[in-house]
Every structure is written in C-alpha cells, then in structure tokens.
Amino acid sequence: MDIAKRITELREETGENRKEFSAHTGIPVRTLEDWEAGRRTPPEYIPRLIEYQIRYEKLLKSSKKD
C-alpha cells in the first residue's frame, strides 16, 4: 500500500475531515492535501506515528470508561 492511501485511510478511520485531522495531528492541512493527492511524499515513518497516536488515544478513552 502506498503512503498516500494509508494516510487517507487513517484519516477516514477517525471520521474526521482534513481540517479536523490537521488539528488533531498537528499536520498542516495543505501538507495533508499534498500527501493524500500524491503531490508530496511524507517520510515513511509518518503513517506509523499517526496510527500509533490514534491507537493510543483509543486506549486512553477505553481505559477511562472502565
């Protein structure tokens, strides 16, 4: 899977639009747009970091509910 597609999938997994995802991750909207469109390629580790952040936040939410 290419990096652009993975970033798009991660964003869609959160249910956020680009602007919301930008605020959530701290990545500028324009950068997200360029990555998702394939105009620019992020470093290989970026999708992993985003995925870790999302998983960590889900774990925190689930542990607070218990």
N, CA, C and O atoms as a Tripos MOL2 file, in Angstrom:
@<TRIPOS>MOLECULE
protein
  264   263    66     0     0
PROTEIN
NO_CHARGES

@<TRIPOS>ATOM
      1 N           0.8460   -1.1860    0.0000 N.3       1 MET1
      2 CA          0.0000    0.0000    0.0000 C.3       1 MET1
      3 C           0.8840    1.2390    0.0000 C.2       1 MET1
      4 O           1.8940    1.3070    0.7000 O.2       1 MET1
      5 N           0.4820    2.2050   -0.7940 N.am      2 ASP2
      6 CA          1.3070    3.4170   -0.8190 C.3       2 ASP2
      7 C           0.9610    4.3230    0.3640 C.2       2 ASP2
      8 O          -0.1050    4.2170    0.9700 O.2       2 ASP2
      9 N           1.8840    5.1980    0.6590 N.am      3 ILE3
     10 CA          1.7830    6.0590    1.8470 C.3       3 ILE3
     11 C           0.5770    6.9960    1.7590 C.2       3 ILE3
     12 O          -0.1150    7.2090    2.7550 O.2       3 ILE3
     13 N           0.3240    7.5500    0.5840 N.am      4 ALA4
     14 CA         -0.7970    8.4820    0.4240 C.3       4 ALA4
     15 C          -2.1160    7.8040    0.7700 C.2       4 ALA4
     16 O          -2.9530    8.3750    1.4690 O.2       4 ALA4
     17 N          -2.2910    6.5970    0.2810 N.am      5 LYS5
     18 CA         -3.5310    5.8640    0.5420 C.3       5 LYS5
     19 C          -3.6580    5.5370    2.0310 C.2       5 LYS5
     20 O          -4.7490    5.6220    2.5940 O.2       5 LYS5
     21 N          -2.5630    5.1700    2.6610 N.am      6 ARG6
     22 CA         -2.6020    4.8160    4.0850 C.3       6 ARG6
     23 C          -2.9780    6.0240    4.9470 C.2       6 ARG6
     24 O          -3.7520    5.8940    5.8950 O.2       6 ARG6
     25 N          -2.4400    7.1790    4.6240 N.am      7 ILE7
     26 CA         -2.7760    8.3910    5.3800 C.3       7 ILE7
     27 C          -4.2590    8.7270    5.2140 C.2       7 ILE7
     28 O          -4.9250    9.0950    6.1820 O.2       7 ILE7
     29 N          -4.7700    8.6020    4.0020 N.am      8 THR8
     30 CA         -6.1880    8.8380    3.7570 C.3       8 THR8
     31 C          -7.0370    7.8700    4.5690 C.2       8 THR8
     32 O          -8.0300    8.2730    5.1750 O.2       8 THR8
     33 N          -6.6540    6.5990    4.5860 N.am      9 GLU9
     34 CA         -7.3960    5.6000    5.3550 C.3       9 GLU9
     35 C          -7.3820    5.9020    6.8480 C.2       9 GLU9
     36 O          -8.3990    5.7580    7.5260 O.2       9 GLU9
     37 N          -6.2410    6.3150    7.3490 N.am     10 LEU10
     38 CA         -6.1500    6.6600    8.7710 C.3      10 LEU10
     39 C          -7.0590    7.8350    9.1060 C.2      10 LEU10
     40 O          -7.7340    7.8340   10.1350 O.2      10 LEU10
     41 N          -7.0700    8.8300    8.2370 N.am     11 ARG11
     42 CA         -7.9360    9.9930    8.4710 C.3      11 ARG11
     43 C          -9.4000    9.5730    8.4440 C.2      11 ARG11
     44 O         -10.1820    9.9740    9.3060 O.2      11 ARG11
     45 N          -9.7660    8.7710    7.4610 N.am     12 GLU12
     46 CA        -11.1530    8.3320    7.3410 C.3      12 GLU12
     47 C         -11.5620    7.4440    8.5140 C.2      12 GLU12
     48 O         -12.7170    7.4570    8.9400 O.2      12 GLU12
     49 N         -10.6160    6.6820    9.0260 N.am     13 GLU13
     50 CA        -10.8620    5.8240   10.1810 C.3      13 GLU13
     51 C         -11.2840    6.6510   11.3960 C.2      13 GLU13
     52 O         -12.0870    6.1960   12.2110 O.2      13 GLU13
     53 N         -10.7500    7.8470   11.5160 N.am     14 THR14
     54 CA        -11.1060    8.7100   12.6470 C.3      14 THR14
     55 C         -12.4440    9.4040   12.4270 C.2      14 THR14
     56 O         -13.0430    9.9180   13.3720 O.2      14 THR14
     57 N         -12.9130    9.4200   11.1820 N.am     15 GLY15
     58 CA        -14.1710   10.0940   10.8770 C.3      15 GLY15
     59 C         -14.0230   11.6030   10.7650 C.2      15 GLY15
     60 O         -15.0090   12.3380   10.8010 O.2      15 GLY15
     61 N         -12.7970   12.0520   10.6300 N.am     16 GLU16
     62 CA        -12.5350   13.4930   10.5670 C.3      16 GLU16
     63 C         -12.2670   13.9380    9.1320 C.2      16 GLU16
     64 O         -11.7630   13.1760    8.3070 O.2      16 GLU16
     65 N         -12.6220   15.1980    8.8590 N.am     17 ASN17
     66 CA        -12.2430   15.7560    7.5660 C.3      17 ASN17
     67 C         -10.7930   16.2280    7.6690 C.2      17 ASN17
     68 O         -10.1750   16.1140    8.7280 O.2      17 ASN17
     69 N         -10.2570   16.7510    6.5820 N.am     18 ARG18
     70 CA         -8.8420   17.1450    6.5950 C.3      18 ARG18
     71 C          -8.5420   18.2290    7.6300 C.2      18 ARG18
     72 O          -7.5130   18.1900    8.3050 O.2      18 ARG18
     73 N          -9.4420   19.1800    7.7420 N.am     19 LYS19
     74 CA         -9.2050   20.2720    8.6840 C.3      19 LYS19
     75 C          -9.1880   19.7510   10.1260 C.2      19 LYS19
     76 O          -8.3220   20.1320   10.9140 O.2      19 LYS19
     77 N         -10.1310   18.8940   10.4660 N.am     20 GLU20
     78 CA        -10.1830   18.3220   11.8080 C.3      20 GLU20
     79 C          -8.9650   17.4340   12.0720 C.2      20 GLU20
     80 O          -8.3680   17.4830   13.1470 O.2      20 GLU20
     81 N          -8.6090   16.6240   11.0750 N.am     21 PHE21
     82 CA         -7.4620   15.7320   11.2070 C.3      21 PHE21
     83 C          -6.1740   16.5260   11.3500 C.2      21 PHE21
     84 O          -5.2570   16.1230   12.0660 O.2      21 PHE21
     85 N          -6.1160   17.6440   10.6710 N.am     22 SER22
     86 CA         -4.9630   18.5330   10.7840 C.3      22 SER22
     87 C          -4.8070   19.0400   12.2170 C.2      22 SER22
     88 O          -3.7130   19.0170   12.7810 O.2      22 SER22
     89 N          -5.9050   19.4940   12.7870 N.am     23 ALA23
     90 CA         -5.8750   19.9790   14.1630 C.3      23 ALA23
     91 C          -5.5460   18.8480   15.1360 C.2      23 ALA23
     92 O          -4.8320   19.0490   16.1180 O.2      23 ALA23
     93 N          -6.0640   17.6840   14.8570 N.am     24 HIS24
     94 CA         -5.8570   16.5060   15.7070 C.3      24 HIS24
     95 C          -4.3890   16.0680   15.7160 C.2      24 HIS24
     96 O          -3.8450   15.7550   16.7750 O.2      24 HIS24
     97 N          -3.7550   16.0440   14.5590 N.am     25 THR25
     98 CA         -2.3910   15.5300   14.4380 C.3      25 THR25
     99 C          -1.3150   16.6060   14.4690 C.2      25 THR25
    100 O          -0.1450   16.3120   14.7150 O.2      25 THR25
    101 N          -1.7110   17.8620   14.2190 N.am     26 GLY26
    102 CA         -0.7210   18.9370   14.1650 C.3      26 GLY26
    103 C          -0.0260   19.0470   12.8200 C.2      26 GLY26
    104 O           0.9850   19.7360   12.6910 O.2      26 GLY26
    105 N          -0.5710   18.3640   11.8180 N.am     27 ILE27
    106 CA         -0.0120   18.4220   10.4590 C.3      27 ILE27
    107 C          -0.8120   19.4670    9.6800 C.2      27 ILE27
    108 O          -2.0420   19.4030    9.6710 O.2      27 ILE27
    109 N          -0.1580   20.4160    9.0340 N.am     28 PRO28
    110 CA         -0.8970   21.4460    8.2900 C.3      28 PRO28
    111 C          -1.8380   20.8400    7.2350 C.2      28 PRO28
    112 O          -1.5210   19.8280    6.6100 O.2      28 PRO28
    113 N          -2.9940   21.4800    7.0560 N.am     29 VAL29
    114 CA         -3.9950   21.0000    6.0950 C.3      29 VAL29
    115 C          -3.3930   20.8600    4.7030 C.2      29 VAL29
    116 O          -3.6100   19.8520    4.0310 O.2      29 VAL29
    117 N          -2.6510   21.8490    4.2750 N.am     30 ARG30
    118 CA         -2.0540   21.8270    2.9380 C.3      30 ARG30
    119 C          -1.1250   20.6240    2.7630 C.2      30 ARG30
    120 O          -1.0970   20.0080    1.6970 O.2      30 ARG30
    121 N          -0.3770   20.2950    3.7980 N.am     31 THR31
    122 CA          0.5170   19.1440    3.7510 C.3      31 THR31
    123 C          -0.2880   17.8600    3.6200 C.2      31 THR31
    124 O           0.0580   16.9910    2.8200 O.2      31 THR31
    125 N          -1.3600   17.7320    4.4000 N.am     32 LEU32
    126 CA         -2.2230   16.5560    4.2870 C.3      32 LEU32
    127 C          -2.8000   16.4320    2.8820 C.2      32 LEU32
    128 O          -2.8200   15.3470    2.3020 O.2      32 LEU32
    129 N          -3.2670   17.5550    2.3430 N.am     33 GLU33
    130 CA         -3.8210   17.5480    0.9870 C.3      33 GLU33
    131 C          -2.7850   17.0660   -0.0250 C.2      33 GLU33
    132 O          -3.0810   16.2320   -0.8810 O.2      33 GLU33
    133 N          -1.5730   17.5950    0.0820 N.am     34 ASP34
    134 CA         -0.5000   17.2080   -0.8470 C.3      34 ASP34
    135 C          -0.1360   15.7340   -0.6890 C.2      34 ASP34
    136 O           0.0890   15.0420   -1.6830 O.2      34 ASP34
    137 N          -0.0770   15.2500    0.5430 N.am     35 TRP35
    138 CA          0.2380   13.8370    0.7660 C.3      35 TRP35
    139 C          -0.8420   12.9440    0.1880 C.2      35 TRP35
    140 O          -0.5410   11.9810   -0.5190 O.2      35 TRP35
    141 N          -2.1050   13.2550    0.4820 N.am     36 GLU36
    142 CA         -3.2050   12.4160    0.0260 C.3      36 GLU36
    143 C          -3.3440   12.4390   -1.4950 C.2      36 GLU36
    144 O          -3.7540   11.4450   -2.0960 O.2      36 GLU36
    145 N          -3.0090   13.5520   -2.1100 N.am     37 ALA37
    146 CA         -3.0950   13.6600   -3.5690 C.3      37 ALA37
    147 C          -1.8630   13.0760   -4.2590 C.2      37 ALA37
    148 O          -1.8450   12.9260   -5.4810 O.2      37 ALA37
    149 N          -0.8450   12.7510   -3.4850 N.am     38 GLY38
    150 CA          0.3710   12.1930   -4.0620 C.3      38 GLY38
    151 C           1.3080   13.2310   -4.6550 C.2      38 GLY38
    152 O           2.2500   12.8860   -5.3670 O.2      38 GLY38
    153 N           1.0530   14.5100   -4.3640 N.am     39 ARG39
    154 CA          1.9370   15.5610   -4.8760 C.3      39 ARG39
    155 C           3.2430   15.6250   -4.0980 C.2      39 ARG39
    156 O           4.2760   16.0430   -4.6190 O.2      39 ARG39
    157 N           3.1750   15.2030   -2.8370 N.am     40 ARG40
    158 CA          4.3720   15.1330   -1.9810 C.3      40 ARG40
    159 C           4.3330   13.8020   -1.2490 C.2      40 ARG40
    160 O           3.2650   13.2320   -1.0260 O.2      40 ARG40
    161 N           5.4950   13.3230   -0.8840 N.am     41 THR41
    162 CA          5.5690   12.0560   -0.1640 C.3      41 THR41
    163 C           6.1620   12.2990    1.2180 C.2      41 THR41
    164 O           7.2650   12.8310    1.3450 O.2      41 THR41
    165 N           5.4210   11.9020    2.2530 N.am     42 PRO42
    166 CA          5.9400   12.0800    3.6080 C.3      42 PRO42
    167 C           7.0120   11.0310    3.9000 C.2      42 PRO42
    168 O           7.1050   10.0300    3.1900 O.2      42 PRO42
    169 N           7.8040   11.2460    4.9170 N.am     43 PRO43
    170 CA          8.7440   10.2010    5.3350 C.3      43 PRO43
    171 C           7.9660    8.9260    5.6640 C.2      43 PRO43
    172 O           6.8050    8.9820    6.0680 O.2      43 PRO43
    173 N           8.6090    7.8020    5.4880 N.am     44 GLU44
    174 CA          7.9830    6.5040    5.6700 C.3      44 GLU44
    175 C           7.3760    6.2950    7.0540 C.2      44 GLU44
    176 O           6.3890    5.5720    7.1930 O.2      44 GLU44
    177 N           7.9510    6.9130    8.0700 N.am     45 TYR45
    178 CA          7.5020    6.6750    9.4410 C.3      45 TYR45
    179 C           6.2350    7.4530    9.8140 C.2      45 TYR45
    180 O           5.6100    7.1470   10.8300 O.2      45 TYR45
    181 N           5.8540    8.4240    9.0350 N.am     46 ILE46
    182 CA          4.7090    9.2790    9.3810 C.3      46 ILE46
    183 C           3.4080    8.4900    9.5430 C.2      46 ILE46
    184 O           2.7350    8.6580   10.5590 O.2      46 ILE46
    185 N           3.0240    7.6380    8.5880 N.am     47 PRO47
    186 CA          1.7790    6.8900    8.8030 C.3      47 PRO47
    187 C           1.8090    6.0260   10.0670 C.2      47 PRO47
    188 O           0.7890    5.8760   10.7390 O.2      47 PRO47
    189 N           2.9640    5.4610   10.3910 N.am     48 ARG48
    190 CA          3.0820    4.6610   11.6190 C.3      48 ARG48
    191 C           2.8670    5.5210   12.8530 C.2      48 ARG48
    192 O           2.1660    5.1150   13.7810 O.2      48 ARG48
    193 N           3.4640    6.7040   12.8700 N.am     49 LEU49
    194 CA          3.2820    7.6030   14.0120 C.3      49 LEU49
    195 C           1.8220    8.0220   14.1750 C.2      49 LEU49
    196 O           1.3040    8.0730   15.2900 O.2      49 LEU49
    197 N           1.1710    8.3200   13.0630 N.am     50 ILE50
    198 CA         -0.2470    8.7030   13.1180 C.3      50 ILE50
    199 C          -1.0740    7.5380   13.6500 C.2      50 ILE50
    200 O          -1.9530    7.7170   14.4930 O.2      50 ILE50
    201 N          -0.7770    6.3400   13.1420 N.am     51 GLU51
    202 CA         -1.5080    5.1570   13.5960 C.3      51 GLU51
    203 C          -1.2850    4.9100   15.0890 C.2      51 GLU51
    204 O          -2.2360    4.5870   15.8010 O.2      51 GLU51
    205 N          -0.0680    5.0520   15.5710 N.am     52 TYR52
    206 CA          0.2190    4.8960   16.9920 C.3      52 TYR52
    207 C          -0.5530    5.9190   17.8260 C.2      52 TYR52
    208 O          -1.1020    5.5870   18.8770 O.2      52 TYR52
    209 N          -0.5910    7.1540   17.3500 N.am     53 GLN53
    210 CA         -1.3170    8.1970   18.0660 C.3      53 GLN53
    211 C          -2.7980    7.8370   18.1760 C.2      53 GLN53
    212 O          -3.3900    7.9550   19.2490 O.2      53 GLN53
    213 N          -3.3870    7.4040   17.0800 N.am     54 ILE54
    214 CA         -4.8090    7.0580   17.0730 C.3      54 ILE54
    215 C          -5.0790    5.8760   18.0020 C.2      54 ILE54
    216 O          -6.0410    5.9020   18.7700 O.2      54 ILE54
    217 N          -4.2480    4.8520   17.9400 N.am     55 ARG55
    218 CA         -4.4250    3.6860   18.8250 C.3      55 ARG55
    219 C          -4.2730    4.0710   20.2940 C.2      55 ARG55
    220 O          -5.0500    3.6290   21.1410 O.2      55 ARG55
    221 N          -3.2790    4.8890   20.5870 N.am     56 TYR56
    222 CA         -3.0410    5.3340   21.9590 C.3      56 TYR56
    223 C          -4.2570    6.0980   22.4950 C.2      56 TYR56
    224 O          -4.6830    5.8780   23.6280 O.2      56 TYR56
    225 N          -4.8000    6.9800   21.6880 N.am     57 GLU57
    226 CA         -5.9620    7.7550   22.1140 C.3      57 GLU57
    227 C          -7.1710    6.8560   22.3480 C.2      57 GLU57
    228 O          -7.9450    7.0850   23.2770 O.2      57 GLU57
    229 N          -7.3350    5.8330   21.5070 N.am     58 LYS58
    230 CA         -8.4430    4.8830   21.6990 C.3      58 LYS58
    231 C          -8.2640    4.1180   23.0080 C.2      58 LYS58
    232 O          -9.2270    3.9040   23.7440 O.2      58 LYS58
    233 N          -7.0320    3.7090   23.2940 N.am     59 LEU59
    234 CA         -6.7540    3.0010   24.5470 C.3      59 LEU59
    235 C          -7.0660    3.8810   25.7570 C.2      59 LEU59
    236 O          -7.6420    3.4200   26.7420 O.2      59 LEU59
    237 N          -6.6790    5.1480   25.6680 N.am     60 LEU60
    238 CA         -6.9420    6.0670   26.7710 C.3      60 LEU60
    239 C          -8.4480    6.2270   26.9990 C.2      60 LEU60
    240 O          -8.9180    6.2230   28.1370 O.2      60 LEU60
    241 N          -9.1900    6.3660   25.9050 N.am     61 LYS61
    242 CA        -10.6450    6.5180   26.0200 C.3      61 LYS61
    243 C         -11.2690    5.2860   26.6390 C.2      61 LYS61
    244 O         -12.1310    5.3940   27.5110 O.2      61 LYS61
    245 N         -10.8390    4.1060   26.1920 N.am     62 SER62
    246 CA        -11.4330    2.8770   26.7160 C.3      62 SER62
    247 C         -11.0580    2.6510   28.1810 C.2      62 SER62
    248 O         -11.8620    2.1200   28.9460 O.2      62 SER62
    249 N          -9.8530    3.0470   28.5770 N.am     63 SER63
    250 CA         -9.4640    2.8660   29.9760 C.3      63 SER63
    251 C         -10.1640    3.8510   30.8980 C.2      63 SER63
    252 O         -10.3670    3.5540   32.0750 O.2      63 SER63
    253 N         -10.5300    5.0030   30.3900 N.am     64 LYS64
    254 CA        -11.2680    5.9890   31.1990 C.3      64 LYS64
    255 C         -12.7050    5.5570   31.4240 C.2      64 LYS64
    256 O         -13.3140    5.9080   32.4350 O.2      64 LYS64
    257 N         -13.2560    4.7820   30.4680 N.am     65 LYS65
    258 CA        -14.6400    4.3060   30.5890 C.3      65 LYS65
    259 C         -14.7500    3.2190   31.6390 C.2      65 LYS65
    260 O         -15.8060    3.0540   32.2490 O.2      65 LYS65
    261 N         -13.6760    2.4740   31.8620 N.am     66 ASP66
    262 CA        -13.7160    1.3380   32.8140 C.3      66 ASP66
    263 C         -13.6980    1.7620   34.2360 C.2      66 ASP66
    264 O         -13.7270    0.9180   35.1320 O.2      66 ASP66
@<TRIPOS>BOND
     1     1     2 1
     2     2     3 1
     3     3     4 2
     4     3     5 am
     5     5     6 1
     6     6     7 1
     7     7     8 2
     8     7     9 am
     9     9    10 1
    10    10    11 1
    11    11    12 2
    12    11    13 am
    13    13    14 1
    14    14    15 1
    15    15    16 2
    16    15    17 am
    17    17    18 1
    18    18    19 1
    19    19    20 2
    20    19    21 am
    21    21    22 1
    22    22    23 1
    23    23    24 2
    24    23    25 am
    25    25    26 1
    26    26    27 1
    27    27    28 2
    28    27    29 am
    29    29    30 1
    30    30    31 1
    31    31    32 2
    32    31    33 am
    33    33    34 1
    34    34    35 1
    35    35    36 2
    36    35    37 am
    37    37    38 1
    38    38    39 1
    39    39    40 2
    40    39    41 am
    41    41    42 1
    42    42    43 1
    43    43    44 2
    44    43    45 am
    45    45    46 1
    46    46    47 1
    47    47    48 2
    48    47    49 am
    49    49    50 1
    50    50    51 1
    51    51    52 2
    52    51    53 am
    53    53    54 1
    54    54    55 1
    55    55    56 2
    56    55    57 am
    57    57    58 1
    58    58    59 1
    59    59    60 2
    60    59    61 am
    61    61    62 1
    62    62    63 1
    63    63    64 2
    64    63    65 am
    65    65    66 1
    66    66    67 1
    67    67    68 2
    68    67    69 am
    69    69    70 1
    70    70    71 1
    71    71    72 2
    72    71    73 am
    73    73    74 1
    74    74    75 1
    75    75    76 2
    76    75    77 am
    77    77    78 1
    78    78    79 1
    79    79    80 2
    80    79    81 am
    81    81    82 1
    82    82    83 1
    83    83    84 2
    84    83    85 am
    85    85    86 1
    86    86    87 1
    87    87    88 2
    88    87    89 am
    89    89    90 1
    90    90    91 1
    91    91    92 2
    92    91    93 am
    93    93    94 1
    94    94    95 1
    95    95    96 2
    96    95    97 am
    97    97    98 1
    98    98    99 1
    99    99   100 2
   100    99   101 am
   101   101   102 1
   102   102   103 1
   103   103   104 2
   104   103   105 am
   105   105   106 1
   106   106   107 1
   107   107   108 2
   108   107   109 am
   109   109   110 1
   110   110   111 1
   111   111   112 2
   112   111   113 am
   113   113   114 1
   114   114   115 1
   115   115   116 2
   116   115   117 am
   117   117   118 1
   118   118   119 1
   119   119   120 2
   120   119   121 am
   121   121   122 1
   122   122   123 1
   123   123   124 2
   124   123   125 am
   125   125   126 1
   126   126   127 1
   127   127   128 2
   128   127   129 am
   129   129   130 1
   130   130   131 1
   131   131   132 2
   132   131   133 am
   133   133   134 1
   134   134   135 1
   135   135   136 2
   136   135   137 am
   137   137   138 1
   138   138   139 1
   139   139   140 2
   140   139   141 am
   141   141   142 1
   142   142   143 1
   143   143   144 2
   144   143   145 am
   145   145   146 1
   146   146   147 1
   147   147   148 2
   148   147   149 am
   149   149   150 1
   150   150   151 1
   151   151   152 2
   152   151   153 am
   153   153   154 1
   154   154   155 1
   155   155   156 2
   156   155   157 am
   157   157   158 1
   158   158   159 1
   159   159   160 2
   160   159   161 am
   161   161   162 1
   162   162   163 1
   163   163   164 2
   164   163   165 am
   165   165   166 1
   166   166   167 1
   167   167   168 2
   168   167   169 am
   169   169   170 1
   170   170   171 1
   171   171   172 2
   172   171   173 am
   173   173   174 1
   174   174   175 1
   175   175   176 2
   176   175   177 am
   177   177   178 1
   178   178   179 1
   179   179   180 2
   180   179   181 am
   181   181   182 1
   182   182   183 1
   183   183   184 2
   184   183   185 am
   185   185   186 1
   186   186   187 1
   187   187   188 2
   188   187   189 am
   189   189   190 1
   190   190   191 1
   191   191   192 2
   192   191   193 am
   193   193   194 1
   194   194   195 1
   195   195   196 2
   196   195   197 am
   197   197   198 1
   198   198   199 1
   199   199   200 2
   200   199   201 am
   201   201   202 1
   202   202   203 1
   203   203   204 2
   204   203   205 am
   205   205   206 1
   206   206   207 1
   207   207   208 2
   208   207   209 am
   209   209   210 1
   210   210   211 1
   211   211   212 2
   212   211   213 am
   213   213   214 1
   214   214   215 1
   215   215   216 2
   216   215   217 am
   217   217   218 1
   218   218   219 1
   219   219   220 2
   220   219   221 am
   221   221   222 1
   222   222   223 1
   223   223   224 2
   224   223   225 am
   225   225   226 1
   226   226   227 1
   227   227   228 2
   228   227   229 am
   229   229   230 1
   230   230   231 1
   231   231   232 2
   232   231   233 am
   233   233   234 1
   234   234   235 1
   235   235   236 2
   236   235   237 am
   237   237   238 1
   238   238   239 1
   239   239   240 2
   240   239   241 am
   241   241   242 1
   242   242   243 1
   243   243   244 2
   244   243   245 am
   245   245   246 1
   246   246   247 1
   247   247   248 2
   248   247   249 am
   249   249   250 1
   250   250   251 1
   251   251   252 2
   252   251   253 am
   253   253   254 1
   254   254   255 1
   255   255   256 2
   256   255   257 am
   257   257   258 1
   258   258   259 1
   259   259   260 2
   260   259   261 am
   261   261   262 1
   262   262   263 1
   263   263   264 2
@<TRIPOS>SUBSTRUCTURE
     1 MET1         2 RESIDUE 1 A MET
     2 ASP2         6 RESIDUE 1 A ASP
     3 ILE3        10 RESIDUE 1 A ILE
     4 ALA4        14 RESIDUE 1 A ALA
     5 LYS5        18 RESIDUE 1 A LYS
     6 ARG6        22 RESIDUE 1 A ARG
     7 ILE7        26 RESIDUE 1 A ILE
     8 THR8        30 RESIDUE 1 A THR
     9 GLU9        34 RESIDUE 1 A GLU
    10 LEU10       38 RESIDUE 1 A LEU
    11 ARG11       42 RESIDUE 1 A ARG
    12 GLU12       46 RESIDUE 1 A GLU
    13 GLU13       50 RESIDUE 1 A GLU
    14 THR14       54 RESIDUE 1 A THR
    15 GLY15       58 RESIDUE 1 A GLY
    16 GLU16       62 RESIDUE 1 A GLU
    17 ASN17       66 RESIDUE 1 A ASN
    18 ARG18       70 RESIDUE 1 A ARG
    19 LYS19       74 RESIDUE 1 A LYS
    20 GLU20       78 RESIDUE 1 A GLU
    21 PHE21       82 RESIDUE 1 A PHE
    22 SER22       86 RESIDUE 1 A SER
    23 ALA23       90 RESIDUE 1 A ALA
    24 HIS24       94 RESIDUE 1 A HIS
    25 THR25       98 RESIDUE 1 A THR
    26 GLY26      102 RESIDUE 1 A GLY
    27 ILE27      106 RESIDUE 1 A ILE
    28 PRO28      110 RESIDUE 1 A PRO
    29 VAL29      114 RESIDUE 1 A VAL
    30 ARG30      118 RESIDUE 1 A ARG
    31 THR31      122 RESIDUE 1 A THR
    32 LEU32      126 RESIDUE 1 A LEU
    33 GLU33      130 RESIDUE 1 A GLU
    34 ASP34      134 RESIDUE 1 A ASP
    35 TRP35      138 RESIDUE 1 A TRP
    36 GLU36      142 RESIDUE 1 A GLU
    37 ALA37      146 RESIDUE 1 A ALA
    38 GLY38      150 RESIDUE 1 A GLY
    39 ARG39      154 RESIDUE 1 A ARG
    40 ARG40      158 RESIDUE 1 A ARG
    41 THR41      162 RESIDUE 1 A THR
    42 PRO42      166 RESIDUE 1 A PRO
    43 PRO43      170 RESIDUE 1 A PRO
    44 GLU44      174 RESIDUE 1 A GLU
    45 TYR45      178 RESIDUE 1 A TYR
    46 ILE46      182 RESIDUE 1 A ILE
    47 PRO47      186 RESIDUE 1 A PRO
    48 ARG48      190 RESIDUE 1 A ARG
    49 LEU49      194 RESIDUE 1 A LEU
    50 ILE50      198 RESIDUE 1 A ILE
    51 GLU51      202 RESIDUE 1 A GLU
    52 TYR52      206 RESIDUE 1 A TYR
    53 GLN53      210 RESIDUE 1 A GLN
    54 ILE54      214 RESIDUE 1 A ILE
    55 ARG55      218 RESIDUE 1 A ARG
    56 TYR56      222 RESIDUE 1 A TYR
    57 GLU57      226 RESIDUE 1 A GLU
    58 LYS58      230 RESIDUE 1 A LYS
    59 LEU59      234 RESIDUE 1 A LEU
    60 LEU60      238 RESIDUE 1 A LEU
    61 LYS61      242 RESIDUE 1 A LYS
    62 SER62      246 RESIDUE 1 A SER
    63 SER63      250 RESIDUE 1 A SER
    64 LYS64      254 RESIDUE 1 A LYS
    65 LYS65      258 RESIDUE 1 A LYS
    66 ASP66      262 RESIDUE 1 A ASP
